[in-house]
């Protein structure tokens, strides 16, 4: 059984979980925003890598992967 908090705490502080109860935490709108952000970030990263490193085509995969990881770490950092 997966449990982040005890049922007693959930019942003591129901306002903390009101967003989840209303279904706003992961609606279709939020999901599509995430998908659009991923497509946009991937496109920008690929375009920049191909334009900036066209001579070293063999390393494009490594450079793109590193840029993707750094971008995602930055996105997590600004969310915290």
ABEGO torsion letter per residue (X at the ends): XBBABBAAAAAABAAAAAAAAAGAABBAAAAAAAAAAAAAAAAAAAAAAAAAAAABAAAAAAAAAAAAAAAAAAAAAAAX
